[in-house]
Amino acid sequence: MMNMMQVMQQAQKMQKKFKETQTELENTQITAQAGNGAVEVVLNGQGKFKSIKVKKEAINPDNPNSVDDDTIEMLEDLLNQALSEATTKATAQMEEKMKSITGGISIPGLF
């Protein structure tokens, strides 16, 4: 049977590895495209929204040249803001739900 010191050391190793993995996932970029690359979305490895890019073809596939760069930039900005806000709200709601389950105790990795 392991003594208490060995259990604590094992827990510390697991906690360190867990933090390293969280950092790695946070710094990982996952890109997905739709419409043959007309829309591209980037998330990190934790599933948090990072950015969205829209090509002119996504707005007007029949005449992409009719869409100006300012329109694309404005649309991307609006989508980025909305998706970032939705991600923030979803994270806050998840944290609240988890706190109600854990009684306010912070459990690393849950939020």
A tleap script that builds the chain and sets N, CA, C and O, in Angstrom:
source leaprc.protein.ff14SB
mol = sequence {
  NMET MET ASN MET MET GLN VAL MET GLN GLN
  ALA GLN LYS MET GLN LYS LYS PHE LYS GLU
  THR GLN THR GLU LEU GLU ASN THR GLN ILE
  THR ALA GLN ALA GLY ASN GLY ALA VAL GLU
  VAL VAL LEU ASN GLY GLN GLY LYS PHE LYS
  SER ILE LYS VAL LYS LYS GLU ALA ILE ASN
  PRO ASP ASN PRO ASN SER VAL ASP ASP ASP
  THR ILE GLU MET LEU GLU ASP LEU LEU ASN
  GLN ALA LEU SER GLU ALA THR THR LYS ALA
  THR ALA GLN MET GLU GLU LYS MET LYS SER
  ILE THR GLY GLY ILE SER ILE PRO GLY LEU
  CPHE
}
set mol.1.N position { 0.845 -1.186 0.000 }
set mol.1.CA position { 0.000 0.000 0.000 }
set mol.1.C position { 0.890 1.250 0.000 }
set mol.1.O position { 1.854 1.349 0.759 }
set mol.2.N position { 0.546 2.174 -0.851 }
set mol.2.CA position { 1.327 3.408 -0.929 }
set mol.2.C position { 1.137 4.235 0.329 }
set mol.2.O position { 0.048 4.274 0.901 }
set mol.3.N position { 2.185 4.884 0.749 }
set mol.3.CA position { 2.013 5.772 1.883 }
set mol.3.C position { 1.499 7.126 1.394 }
set mol.3.O position { 1.455 7.393 0.194 }
set mol.4.N position { 1.119 7.955 2.329 }
set mol.4.CA position { 0.498 9.242 2.005 }
set mol.4.C position { 1.421 10.110 1.156 }
set mol.4.O position { 0.948 10.820 0.268 }
set mol.5.N position { 2.716 10.068 1.408 }
set mol.5.CA position { 3.677 10.882 0.653 }
set mol.5.C position { 3.691 10.476 -0.820 }
set mol.5.O position { 3.744 11.336 -1.699 }
set mol.6.N position { 3.646 9.180 -1.090 }
set mol.6.CA position { 3.628 8.696 -2.469 }
set mol.6.C position { 2.338 9.117 -3.179 }
set mol.6.O position { 2.365 9.482 -4.355 }
set mol.7.N position { 1.226 9.067 -2.474 }
set mol.7.CA position { -0.054 9.485 -3.039 }
set mol.7.C position { -0.007 10.972 -3.390 }
set mol.7.O position { -0.475 11.373 -4.456 }
set mol.8.N position { 0.550 11.783 -2.507 }
set mol.8.CA position { 0.647 13.227 -2.749 }
set mol.8.C position { 1.558 13.518 -3.942 }
set mol.8.O position { 1.250 14.379 -4.766 }
set mol.9.N position { 2.678 12.801 -4.032 }
set mol.9.CA position { 3.591 12.993 -5.159 }
set mol.9.C position { 2.910 12.622 -6.476 }
set mol.9.O position { 3.058 13.320 -7.479 }
set mol.10.N position { 2.176 11.538 -6.463 }
set mol.10.CA position { 1.457 11.098 -7.663 }
set mol.10.C position { 0.408 12.137 -8.062 }
set mol.10.O position { 0.243 12.436 -9.244 }
set mol.11.N position { -0.289 12.678 -7.086 }
set mol.11.CA position { -1.300 13.698 -7.358 }
set mol.11.C position { -0.655 14.958 -7.929 }
set mol.11.O position { -1.215 15.573 -8.837 }
set mol.12.N position { 0.502 15.350 -7.422 }
set mol.12.CA position { 1.207 16.522 -7.931 }
set mol.12.C position { 1.657 16.310 -9.371 }
set mol.12.O position { 1.564 17.222 -10.192 }
set mol.13.N position { 2.142 15.121 -9.680 }
set mol.13.CA position { 2.559 14.795 -11.048 }
set mol.13.C position { 1.359 14.877 -11.998 }
set mol.13.O position { 1.454 15.428 -13.095 }
set mol.14.N position { 0.241 14.324 -11.557 }
set mol.14.CA position { -0.966 14.355 -12.394 }
set mol.14.C position { -1.436 15.784 -12.602 }
set mol.14.O position { -1.839 16.147 -13.707 }
set mol.15.N position { -1.391 16.602 -11.554 }
set mol.15.CA position { -1.820 17.986 -11.657 }
set mol.15.C position { -0.920 18.757 -12.623 }
set mol.15.O position { -1.409 19.548 -13.429 }
set mol.16.N position { 0.381 18.530 -12.545 }
set mol.16.CA position { 1.324 19.194 -13.448 }
set mol.16.C position { 1.054 18.789 -14.900 }
set mol.16.O position { 1.013 19.636 -15.791 }
set mol.17.N position { 0.873 17.506 -15.122 }
set mol.17.CA position { 0.604 17.000 -16.475 }
set mol.17.C position { -0.724 17.565 -16.995 }
set mol.17.O position { -0.842 17.903 -18.173 }
set mol.18.N position { -1.703 17.661 -16.122 }
set mol.18.CA position { -3.003 18.191 -16.491 }
set mol.18.C position { -2.875 19.652 -16.926 }
set mol.18.O position { -3.444 20.047 -17.944 }
set mol.19.N position { -2.129 20.456 -16.159 }
set mol.19.CA position { -1.931 21.866 -16.500 }
set mol.19.C position { -1.183 22.011 -17.819 }
set mol.19.O position { -1.519 22.868 -18.636 }
set mol.20.N position { -0.171 21.176 -18.026 }
set mol.20.CA position { 0.584 21.205 -19.284 }
set mol.20.C position { -0.325 20.886 -20.463 }
set mol.20.O position { -0.247 21.527 -21.511 }
set mol.21.N position { -1.182 19.898 -20.285 }
set mol.21.CA position { -2.105 19.512 -21.346 }
set mol.21.C position { -3.105 20.627 -21.627 }
set mol.21.O position { -3.420 20.901 -22.785 }
set mol.22.N position { -3.606 21.271 -20.579 }
set mol.22.CA position { -4.530 22.395 -20.764 }
set mol.22.C position { -3.872 23.516 -21.549 }
set mol.22.O position { -4.487 24.087 -22.450 }
set mol.23.N position { -2.637 23.835 -21.220 }
set mol.23.CA position { -1.905 24.888 -21.919 }
set mol.23.C position { -1.695 24.505 -23.383 }
set mol.23.O position { -1.869 25.329 -24.281 }
set mol.24.N position { -1.324 23.259 -23.609 }
set mol.24.CA position { -1.127 22.771 -24.978 }
set mol.24.C position { -2.417 22.885 -25.789 }
set mol.24.O position { -2.396 23.339 -26.932 }
set mol.25.N position { -3.534 22.474 -25.198 }
set mol.25.CA position { -4.818 22.556 -25.900 }
set mol.25.C position { -5.225 24.006 -26.155 }
set mol.25.O position { -5.779 24.329 -27.206 }
set mol.26.N position { -4.946 24.872 -25.185 }
set mol.26.CA position { -5.280 26.286 -25.345 }
set mol.26.C position { -4.504 26.913 -26.504 }
set mol.26.O position { -5.012 27.804 -27.185 }
set mol.27.N position { -3.281 26.450 -26.726 }
set mol.27.CA position { -2.431 26.998 -27.778 }
set mol.27.C position { -2.572 26.283 -29.124 }
set mol.27.O position { -1.967 26.701 -30.112 }
set mol.28.N position { -3.355 25.226 -29.170 }
set mol.28.CA position { -3.577 24.491 -30.403 }
set mol.28.C position { -4.672 25.176 -31.214 }
set mol.28.O position { -5.680 25.613 -30.659 }
set mol.29.N position { -4.473 25.269 -32.524 }
set mol.29.CA position { -5.502 25.843 -33.395 }
set mol.29.C position { -6.083 24.758 -34.275 }
set mol.29.O position { -5.358 23.996 -34.915 }
set mol.30.N position { -7.409 24.701 -34.295 }
set mol.30.CA position { -8.120 23.751 -35.129 }
set mol.30.C position { -8.938 24.558 -36.125 }
set mol.30.O position { -9.740 25.410 -35.741 }
set mol.31.N position { -8.731 24.285 -37.398 }
set mol.31.CA position { -9.390 25.034 -38.462 }
set mol.31.C position { -10.352 24.109 -39.201 }
set mol.31.O position { -10.035 22.956 -39.492 }
set mol.32.N position { -11.537 24.645 -39.495 }
set mol.32.CA position { -12.515 23.908 -40.288 }
set mol.32.C position { -13.057 24.848 -41.354 }
set mol.32.O position { -13.175 26.055 -41.143 }
set mol.33.N position { -13.381 24.269 -42.499 }
set mol.33.CA position { -13.894 25.058 -43.609 }
set mol.33.C position { -15.220 24.476 -44.094 }
set mol.33.O position { -15.511 23.291 -43.929 }
set mol.34.N position { -16.008 25.366 -44.701 }
set mol.34.CA position { -17.259 24.951 -45.325 }
set mol.34.C position { -17.370 25.667 -46.669 }
set mol.34.O position { -16.733 26.696 -46.896 }
set mol.35.N position { -18.184 25.107 -47.548 }
set mol.35.CA position { -18.384 25.729 -48.854 }
set mol.35.C position { -17.110 25.822 -49.666 }
set mol.35.O position { -16.807 26.863 -50.249 }
set mol.36.N position { -16.360 24.722 -49.701 }
set mol.36.CA position { -15.085 24.693 -50.431 }
set mol.36.C position { -14.154 25.819 -50.014 }
set mol.36.O position { -13.476 26.411 -50.854 }
set mol.37.N position { -14.120 26.115 -48.732 }
set mol.37.CA position { -13.226 27.137 -48.199 }
set mol.37.C position { -13.809 28.533 -48.172 }
set mol.37.O position { -13.102 29.488 -47.851 }
set mol.38.N position { -15.084 28.673 -48.501 }
set mol.38.CA position { -15.714 30.001 -48.504 }
set mol.38.C position { -15.834 30.572 -47.091 }
set mol.38.O position { -15.817 31.788 -46.901 }
set mol.39.N position { -15.954 29.689 -46.108 }
set mol.39.CA position { -16.013 30.107 -44.707 }
set mol.39.C position { -15.023 29.242 -43.934 }
set mol.39.O position { -14.982 28.021 -44.082 }
set mol.40.N position { -14.228 29.915 -43.107 }
set mol.40.CA position { -13.230 29.211 -42.297 }
set mol.40.C position { -13.372 29.647 -40.847 }
set mol.40.O position { -13.446 30.839 -40.549 }
set mol.41.N position { -13.409 28.663 -39.943 }
set mol.41.CA position { -13.551 28.932 -38.517 }
set mol.41.C position { -12.356 28.313 -37.799 }
set mol.41.O position { -11.915 27.210 -38.121 }
set mol.42.N position { -11.842 29.061 -36.808 }
set mol.42.CA position { -10.708 28.576 -36.012 }
set mol.42.C position { -11.139 28.517 -34.553 }
set mol.42.O position { -11.683 29.479 -34.011 }
set mol.43.N position { -10.884 27.359 -33.921 }
set mol.43.CA position { -11.097 27.154 -32.489 }
set mol.43.C position { -9.765 26.734 -31.886 }
set mol.43.O position { -8.855 26.308 -32.597 }
set mol.44.N position { -9.660 26.859 -30.564 }
set mol.44.CA position { -8.473 26.279 -29.933 }
set mol.44.C position { -8.796 24.843 -29.546 }
set mol.44.O position { -9.918 24.376 -29.742 }
set mol.45.N position { -7.825 24.156 -29.006 }
set mol.45.CA position { -8.002 22.751 -28.653 }
set mol.45.C position { -8.978 22.509 -27.519 }
set mol.45.O position { -9.356 21.367 -27.255 }
set mol.46.N position { -9.392 23.581 -26.842 }
set mol.46.CA position { -10.399 23.476 -25.793 }
set mol.46.C position { -11.796 23.742 -26.341 }
set mol.46.O position { -12.774 23.726 -25.594 }
set mol.47.N position { -11.886 23.986 -27.646 }
set mol.47.CA position { -13.182 24.248 -28.266 }
set mol.47.C position { -13.624 25.696 -28.174 }
set mol.47.O position { -14.774 26.010 -28.479 }
set mol.48.N position { -12.741 26.575 -27.762 }
set mol.48.CA position { -13.102 27.993 -27.660 }
set mol.48.C position { -12.894 28.672 -29.000 }
set mol.48.O position { -11.868 28.491 -29.655 }
set mol.49.N position { -13.888 29.457 -29.394 }
set mol.49.CA position { -13.864 30.172 -30.664 }
set mol.49.C position { -12.716 31.166 -30.713 }
set mol.49.O position { -12.467 31.884 -29.745 }
set mol.50.N position { -12.005 31.208 -31.863 }
set mol.50.CA position { -10.908 32.151 -32.051 }
set mol.50.C position { -11.208 33.149 -33.173 }
set mol.50.O position { -11.075 34.357 -32.976 }
set mol.51.N position { -11.613 32.655 -34.348 }
set mol.51.CA position { -11.856 33.579 -35.459 }
set mol.51.C position { -12.679 32.922 -36.560 }
set mol.51.O position { -12.848 31.704 -36.611 }
set mol.52.N position { -13.182 33.783 -37.435 }
set mol.52.CA position { -13.918 33.325 -38.612 }
set mol.52.C position { -13.503 34.205 -39.787 }
set mol.52.O position { -13.341 35.417 -39.643 }
set mol.53.N position { -13.337 33.591 -40.929 }
set mol.53.CA position { -13.016 34.298 -42.168 }
set mol.53.C position { -14.054 33.916 -43.213 }
set mol.53.O position { -14.437 32.753 -43.343 }
set mol.54.N position { -14.497 34.927 -43.954 }
set mol.54.CA position { -15.524 34.716 -44.974 }
set mol.54.C position { -14.985 35.219 -46.310 }
set mol.54.O position { -14.447 36.323 -46.391 }
set mol.55.N position { -15.127 34.422 -47.340 }
set mol.55.CA position { -14.722 34.841 -48.682 }
set mol.55.C position { -15.935 35.432 -49.400 }
set mol.55.O position { -17.082 35.165 -49.042 }
set mol.56.N position { -15.659 36.216 -50.394 }
set mol.56.CA position { -16.716 36.875 -51.171 }
set mol.56.C position { -17.694 35.864 -51.772 }
set mol.56.O position { -18.885 36.146 -51.902 }
set mol.57.N position { -17.190 34.697 -52.133 }
set mol.57.CA position { -18.027 33.655 -52.739 }
set mol.57.C position { -19.129 33.177 -51.799 }
set mol.57.O position { -20.172 32.698 -52.246 }
set mol.58.N position { -18.893 33.309 -50.492 }
set mol.58.CA position { -19.905 32.883 -49.514 }
set mol.58.C position { -21.099 33.830 -49.520 }
set mol.58.O position { -22.220 33.425 -49.211 }
set mol.59.N position { -20.860 35.082 -49.870 }
set mol.59.CA position { -21.929 36.080 -49.861 }
set mol.59.C position { -22.645 36.132 -51.206 }
set mol.59.O position { -23.874 36.184 -51.260 }
set mol.60.N position { -21.883 36.118 -52.278 }
set mol.60.CA position { -22.484 36.161 -53.614 }
set mol.60.C position { -21.722 35.207 -54.527 }
set mol.60.O position { -20.790 35.617 -55.218 }
set mol.61.N position { -22.117 33.931 -54.531 }
set mol.61.CA position { -21.387 32.938 -55.324 }
set mol.61.C position { -21.470 33.190 -56.833 }
set mol.61.O position { -20.570 32.802 -57.578 }
set mol.62.N position { -22.542 33.833 -57.280 }
set mol.62.CA position { -22.701 34.096 -58.714 }
set mol.62.C position { -21.826 35.251 -59.190 }
set mol.62.O position { -21.399 35.274 -60.344 }
set mol.63.N position { -21.558 36.211 -58.301 }
set mol.63.CA position { -20.760 37.371 -58.680 }
set mol.63.C position { -19.941 37.851 -57.474 }
set mol.63.O position { -20.237 38.897 -56.898 }
set mol.64.N position { -18.914 37.085 -57.097 }
set mol.64.CA position { -18.139 37.441 -55.910 }
set mol.64.C position { -17.479 38.815 -55.994 }
set mol.64.O position { -17.255 39.456 -54.967 }
set mol.65.N position { -17.173 39.266 -57.185 }
set mol.65.CA position { -16.525 40.571 -57.339 }
set mol.65.C position { -17.445 41.731 -56.991 }
set mol.65.O position { -16.986 42.864 -56.846 }
set mol.66.N position { -18.743 41.458 -56.855 }
set mol.66.CA position { -19.680 42.527 -56.478 }
set mol.66.C position { -19.621 42.830 -54.979 }
set mol.66.O position { -20.199 43.815 -54.521 }
set mol.67.N position { -18.926 41.987 -54.218 }
set mol.67.CA position { -18.817 42.166 -52.776 }
set mol.67.C position { -17.494 42.867 -52.476 }
set mol.67.O position { -16.429 42.377 -52.850 }
set mol.68.N position { -17.565 44.010 -51.804 }
set mol.68.CA position { -16.323 44.753 -51.523 }
set mol.68.C position { -15.671 44.271 -50.229 }
set mol.68.O position { -16.305 43.631 -49.390 }
set mol.69.N position { -14.413 44.590 -50.097 }
set mol.69.CA position { -13.620 44.147 -48.943 }
set mol.69.C position { -14.152 44.697 -47.622 }
set mol.69.O position { -14.084 44.019 -46.597 }
set mol.70.N position { -14.685 45.930 -47.640 }
set mol.70.CA position { -15.240 46.514 -46.417 }
set mol.70.C position { -16.440 45.718 -45.913 }
set mol.70.O position { -16.616 45.549 -44.707 }
set mol.71.N position { -17.259 45.232 -46.836 }
set mol.71.CA position { -18.421 44.415 -46.467 }
set mol.71.C position { -17.961 43.112 -45.815 }
set mol.71.O position { -18.516 42.690 -44.800 }
set mol.72.N position { -16.959 42.488 -46.394 }
set mol.72.CA position { -16.410 41.242 -45.831 }
set mol.72.C position { -15.851 41.508 -44.434 }
set mol.72.O position { -16.121 40.754 -43.499 }
set mol.73.N position { -15.079 42.571 -44.296 }
set mol.73.CA position { -14.477 42.897 -43.009 }
set mol.73.C position { -15.546 43.171 -41.945 }
set mol.73.O position { -15.426 42.717 -40.807 }
set mol.74.N position { -16.584 43.913 -42.322 }
set mol.74.CA position { -17.662 44.217 -41.379 }
set mol.74.C position { -18.386 42.932 -40.954 }
set mol.74.O position { -18.672 42.737 -39.773 }
set mol.75.N position { -18.677 42.069 -41.916 }
set mol.75.CA position { -19.363 40.812 -41.611 }
set mol.75.C position { -18.505 39.930 -40.710 }
set mol.75.O position { -19.011 39.343 -39.754 }
set mol.76.N position { -17.213 39.835 -41.009 }
set mol.76.CA position { -16.314 39.040 -40.164 }
set mol.76.C position { -16.253 39.606 -38.750 }
set mol.76.O position { -16.274 38.852 -37.777 }
set mol.77.N position { -16.177 40.927 -38.634 }
set mol.77.CA position { -16.147 41.552 -37.306 }
set mol.77.C position { -17.412 41.235 -36.517 }
set mol.77.O position { -17.340 40.892 -35.337 }
set mol.78.N position { -18.563 41.348 -37.161 }
set mol.78.CA position { -19.832 41.061 -36.482 }
set mol.78.C position { -19.918 39.596 -36.052 }
set mol.78.O position { -20.336 39.293 -34.934 }
set mol.79.N position { -19.522 38.698 -36.944 }
set mol.79.CA position { -19.546 37.269 -36.617 }
set mol.79.C position { -18.557 36.950 -35.502 }
set mol.79.O position { -18.876 36.193 -34.585 }
set mol.80.N position { -17.355 37.526 -35.577 }
set mol.80.CA position { -16.354 37.309 -34.528 }
set mol.80.C position { -16.864 37.787 -33.173 }
set mol.80.O position { -16.698 37.095 -32.169 }
set mol.81.N position { -17.488 38.973 -33.137 }
set mol.81.CA position { -18.013 39.505 -31.882 }
set mol.81.C position { -19.128 38.623 -31.327 }
set mol.81.O position { -19.144 38.303 -30.139 }
set mol.82.N position { -20.054 38.235 -32.190 }
set mol.82.CA position { -21.183 37.418 -31.734 }
set mol.82.C position { -20.715 36.055 -31.232 }
set mol.82.O position { -21.167 35.592 -30.185 }
set mol.83.N position { -19.821 35.417 -31.964 }
set mol.83.CA position { -19.340 34.101 -31.557 }
set mol.83.C position { -18.489 34.178 -30.297 }
set mol.83.O position { -18.563 33.290 -29.448 }
set mol.84.N position { -17.685 35.222 -30.163 }
set mol.84.CA position { -16.888 35.396 -28.940 }
set mol.84.C position { -17.787 35.615 -27.734 }
set mol.84.O position { -17.554 35.044 -26.668 }
set mol.85.N position { -18.814 36.441 -27.902 }
set mol.85.CA position { -19.749 36.694 -26.799 }
set mol.85.C position { -20.513 35.425 -26.422 }
set mol.85.O position { -20.722 35.148 -25.241 }
set mol.86.N position { -20.924 34.667 -27.418 }
set mol.86.CA position { -21.637 33.414 -27.143 }
set mol.86.C position { -20.736 32.438 -26.393 }
set mol.86.O position { -21.189 31.757 -25.473 }
set mol.87.N position { -19.467 32.368 -26.778 }
set mol.87.CA position { -18.513 31.489 -26.094 }
set mol.87.C position { -18.328 31.923 -24.643 }
set mol.87.O position { -18.302 31.087 -23.740 }
set mol.88.N position { -18.200 33.226 -24.422 }
set mol.88.CA position { -18.039 33.754 -23.065 }
set mol.88.C position { -19.260 33.436 -22.210 }
set mol.88.O position { -19.125 33.016 -21.061 }
set mol.89.N position { -20.449 33.635 -22.767 }
set mol.89.CA position { -21.683 33.346 -22.023 }
set mol.89.C position { -21.816 31.859 -21.719 }
set mol.89.O position { -22.217 31.479 -20.619 }
set mol.90.N position { -21.481 31.022 -22.693 }
set mol.90.CA position { -21.580 29.578 -22.477 }
set mol.90.C position { -20.606 29.123 -21.394 }
set mol.90.O position { -20.949 28.285 -20.560 }
set mol.91.N position { -19.397 29.670 -21.405 }
set mol.91.CA position { -18.405 29.327 -20.390 }
set mol.91.C position { -18.871 29.762 -19.002 }
set mol.91.O position { -18.739 29.013 -18.034 }
set mol.92.N position { -19.413 30.973 -18.910 }
set mol.92.CA position { -19.904 31.477 -17.617 }
set mol.92.C position { -21.051 30.610 -17.101 }
set mol.92.O position { -21.111 30.300 -15.911 }
set mol.93.N position { -21.952 30.224 -17.989 }
set mol.93.CA position { -23.074 29.380 -17.578 }
set mol.93.C position { -22.577 28.009 -17.113 }
set mol.93.O position { -23.068 27.470 -16.120 }
set mol.94.N position { -21.607 27.452 -17.829 }
set mol.94.CA position { -21.055 26.160 -17.440 }
set mol.94.C position { -20.398 26.256 -16.063 }
set mol.94.O position { -20.572 25.372 -15.224 }
set mol.95.N position { -19.641 27.336 -15.836 }
set mol.95.CA position { -18.982 27.519 -14.547 }
set mol.95.C position { -19.998 27.602 -13.418 }
set mol.95.O position { -19.790 27.011 -12.358 }
set mol.96.N position { -21.081 28.319 -13.628 }
set mol.96.CA position { -22.132 28.430 -12.608 }
set mol.96.C position { -22.759 27.070 -12.301 }
set mol.96.O position { -22.969 26.722 -11.140 }
set mol.97.N position { -23.050 26.319 -13.340 }
set mol.97.CA position { -23.647 24.984 -13.148 }
set mol.97.C position { -22.684 24.071 -12.387 }
set mol.97.O position { -23.097 23.333 -11.492 }
set mol.98.N position { -21.400 24.126 -12.748 }
set mol.98.CA position { -20.424 23.273 -12.091 }
set mol.98.C position { -20.229 23.683 -10.635 }
set mol.98.O position { -20.046 22.824 -9.773 }
set mol.99.N position { -20.265 24.988 -10.349 }
set mol.99.CA position { -20.130 25.448 -8.961 }
set mol.99.C position { -21.294 24.946 -8.117 }
set mol.99.O position { -21.115 24.613 -6.946 }
set mol.100.N position { -22.483 24.892 -8.707 }
set mol.100.CA position { -23.631 24.407 -7.941 }
set mol.100.C position { -23.485 22.916 -7.631 }
set mol.100.O position { -23.977 22.441 -6.608 }
set mol.101.N position { -22.815 22.188 -8.506 }
set mol.101.CA position { -22.607 20.762 -8.284 }
set mol.101.C position { -21.492 20.524 -7.267 }
set mol.101.O position { -21.593 19.640 -6.416 }
set mol.102.N position { -20.416 21.331 -7.368 }
set mol.102.CA position { -19.255 21.122 -6.508 }
set mol.102.C position { -19.342 21.896 -5.211 }
set mol.102.O position { -18.441 21.804 -4.377 }
set mol.103.N position { -20.400 22.652 -5.025 }
set mol.103.CA position { -20.542 23.447 -3.811 }
set mol.103.C position { -19.544 24.584 -3.723 }
set mol.103.O position { -19.169 25.011 -2.631 }
set mol.104.N position { -19.115 25.072 -4.880 }
set mol.104.CA position { -18.179 26.190 -4.917 }
set mol.104.C position { -16.721 25.783 -4.844 }
set mol.104.O position { -15.830 26.630 -4.916 }
set mol.105.N position { -16.475 24.489 -4.700 }
set mol.105.CA position { -15.092 23.995 -4.655 }
set mol.105.C position { -14.539 23.983 -6.075 }
set mol.105.O position { -15.164 23.450 -6.992 }
set mol.106.N position { -13.378 24.570 -6.244 }
set mol.106.CA position { -12.736 24.597 -7.570 }
set mol.106.C position { -12.044 23.274 -7.826 }
set mol.106.O position { -11.146 22.870 -7.086 }
set mol.107.N position { -12.472 22.608 -8.882 }
set mol.107.CA position { -11.856 21.353 -9.288 }
set mol.107.C position { -11.153 21.611 -10.617 }
set mol.107.O position { -11.815 21.840 -11.629 }
set mol.108.N position { -9.817 21.578 -10.626 }
set mol.108.CA position { -9.077 21.892 -11.852 }
set mol.108.C position { -9.559 21.050 -13.036 }
set mol.108.O position { -9.740 19.837 -12.924 }
set mol.109.N position { -9.763 21.726 -14.172 }
set mol.109.CA position { -10.177 21.038 -15.375 }
set mol.109.C position { -11.656 21.065 -15.633 }
set mol.109.O position { -12.088 20.851 -16.766 }
set mol.110.N position { -12.452 21.324 -14.603 }
set mol.110.CA position { -13.883 21.395 -14.812 }
set mol.110.C position { -14.286 22.748 -15.373 }
set mol.110.O position { -15.251 22.841 -16.131 }
set mol.111.N position { -13.561 23.794 -15.012 }
set mol.111.CA position { -13.816 25.127 -15.548 }
set mol.111.C position { -12.656 26.029 -15.279 }
set mol.111.O position { -12.683 27.200 -15.657 }
savepdb mol mol.pdb
quit
